[in-house]
Amino acid sequence: MCAGLHFKNGQNSDAFTVYFANPKAVVLYIDQSGSSGKAAWGRRNREEMERSSIPVTGWARIESVKEGKWNRFKPEKIFIKPLSYMEKDAQKNSCWFELAEKEYIAALLIREETRNTAYIITVPTPQEFAHIHHRWPMILNKEFT
């Protein structure tokens, strides 16, 4: 399902890791036009005081996206480019996976007045990783010019 992301911060060599469990988790993304930005990674129950109607999760199943269940939030498709992402297996061990140069994690971005929120799109897990988790981030090959 993707519980952690490891990023390289811009042109410098600084790297950082974010975990969905951290309520202040922020992801770096590229939008359809190639512009970069930052967004909160999902929404948590304790954020109820914000009076937001966006979903309480950090992920969007591809099935629900295709069915139009997210349409009422007017999401934009974005691309997250970490160096690697992490899945937890049944024993709660962290398993890290690197992305190739032109691979991105597909996500939805919901813009609100006070913040932007990203939801990682998930798909059924590829068979070779079924022993790790039942959902997997949607990985796309994309080239930005």
C-alpha positions as CSV (number, residue, x, y, z in Angstrom):
1,M,0.0,0.0,0.0
2,C,3.0,2.3,0.5
3,A,3.7,3.4,4.0
4,G,6.9,5.3,3.4
5,L,8.7,7.4,0.8
6,H,12.4,8.3,0.5
7,F,13.0,11.5,-1.5
8,K,16.0,13.4,-2.8
9,N,15.4,17.1,-2.1
10,G,16.0,19.0,-5.4
11,Q,19.4,19.4,-6.9
12,N,21.3,19.1,-3.7
13,S,22.2,15.9,-2.0
14,D,19.8,16.2,0.9
15,A,17.5,13.2,1.2
16,F,14.6,12.7,3.6
17,T,12.1,10.0,4.4
18,V,8.4,10.4,5.2
19,Y,6.0,7.9,6.7
20,F,2.2,8.0,6.4
21,A,2.0,7.4,10.2
22,N,3.5,10.9,10.7
23,P,0.5,13.3,10.7
24,K,2.8,16.0,9.2
25,A,3.9,13.8,6.3
26,V,4.4,15.9,3.1
27,V,5.1,14.5,-0.4
28,L,6.9,16.2,-3.3
29,Y,5.0,15.9,-6.6
30,I,5.0,16.9,-10.3
31,D,1.7,17.9,-11.9
32,Q,0.5,17.3,-15.4
33,S,2.2,20.5,-16.7
34,G,5.6,19.4,-15.2
35,S,5.4,21.9,-12.3
36,S,6.6,20.7,-8.9
37,G,4.9,21.1,-5.6
38,K,4.4,19.8,-2.0
39,A,1.2,18.4,-0.5
40,A,0.1,16.8,2.8
41,W,0.0,13.0,2.4
42,G,-3.6,12.1,3.1
43,R,-5.9,13.0,5.9
44,R,-6.2,11.4,9.4
45,N,-9.1,11.1,11.8
46,R,-7.6,13.6,14.3
47,E,-7.8,16.3,11.6
48,E,-11.6,16.3,11.9
49,M,-11.5,19.7,13.5
50,E,-10.5,21.2,10.1
51,R,-14.1,20.7,8.9
52,S,-12.9,19.1,5.7
53,S,-15.0,16.6,3.7
54,I,-12.0,15.0,1.9
55,P,-11.5,11.2,2.6
56,V,-9.7,10.1,5.7
57,T,-7.0,7.9,4.2
58,G,-3.7,8.3,2.3
59,W,-4.6,6.1,-0.6
60,A,-7.1,5.9,-3.5
61,R,-7.9,2.5,-4.9
62,I,-7.7,2.5,-8.7
63,E,-11.1,0.8,-8.8
64,S,-12.7,3.7,-6.9
65,V,-11.0,6.3,-9.1
66,K,-12.3,4.5,-12.3
67,E,-15.8,4.3,-10.7
68,G,-15.8,8.1,-10.2
69,K,-16.0,8.0,-6.4
70,W,-13.3,10.7,-6.2
71,N,-14.8,13.0,-8.8
72,R,-16.7,15.2,-6.3
73,F,-13.4,16.3,-4.9
74,K,-12.2,17.5,-8.3
75,P,-8.8,15.7,-8.0
76,E,-5.9,16.4,-10.3
77,K,-3.6,13.5,-11.3
78,I,-0.1,14.0,-10.0
79,F,3.2,12.1,-10.1
80,I,5.3,11.4,-7.0
81,K,9.0,10.8,-7.6
82,P,10.7,9.3,-4.5
83,L,14.0,7.4,-4.8
84,S,12.2,4.5,-3.1
85,Y,9.0,3.5,-1.4
86,M,8.3,1.1,1.5
87,E,5.8,-1.6,2.1
88,K,5.3,-3.5,5.4
89,D,5.0,-7.2,5.2
90,A,2.7,-9.4,7.4
91,Q,5.4,-9.5,10.0
92,K,5.6,-5.7,10.0
93,N,9.1,-5.7,8.4
94,S,9.9,-2.8,6.2
95,C,10.6,-3.7,2.5
96,W,12.0,-0.9,0.4
97,F,11.7,-0.7,-3.4
98,E,13.7,1.6,-5.7
99,L,12.1,3.4,-8.6
100,A,13.8,3.5,-12.0
101,E,14.7,6.9,-13.5
102,K,11.4,7.5,-15.4
103,E,9.1,5.7,-12.9
104,Y,6.7,7.7,-10.8
105,I,4.0,6.9,-8.3
106,A,0.6,8.0,-9.5
107,A,-1.5,10.0,-7.1
108,L,-4.5,12.3,-6.8
109,L,-4.2,15.9,-5.5
110,I,-7.2,17.6,-3.9
111,R,-6.8,21.4,-3.5
112,E,-8.6,23.1,-0.6
113,E,-8.4,26.7,0.6
114,T,-6.0,25.9,3.4
115,R,-4.0,23.0,2.0
116,N,-3.3,20.5,-0.8
117,T,-3.7,16.8,0.0
118,A,-2.2,13.9,-2.0
119,Y,-3.6,10.4,-2.1
120,I,-1.4,7.6,-3.6
121,I,-3.3,5.5,-6.2
122,T,-3.1,1.8,-5.4
123,V,-3.6,-1.3,-7.5
124,P,-3.7,-5.0,-6.8
125,T,-0.2,-6.2,-5.9
126,P,2.0,-7.8,-8.6
127,Q,2.1,-11.6,-8.1
128,E,5.8,-11.6,-7.2
129,F,5.1,-9.3,-4.2
130,A,1.8,-10.8,-3.1
131,H,3.5,-12.2,0.0
132,I,4.3,-8.6,1.2
133,H,1.0,-6.7,0.9
134,H,-2.4,-7.0,-1.0
135,R,-2.2,-3.4,-2.4
136,W,0.6,-1.7,-4.3
137,P,1.3,1.9,-5.4
138,M,0.5,2.5,-9.1
139,I,3.9,2.9,-10.8
140,L,3.9,4.7,-14.2
141,N,6.6,5.4,-16.7
142,K,6.5,9.1,-17.5
143,E,8.9,11.6,-19.1
144,F,8.7,15.3,-18.4
145,T,10.3,17.7,-20.9
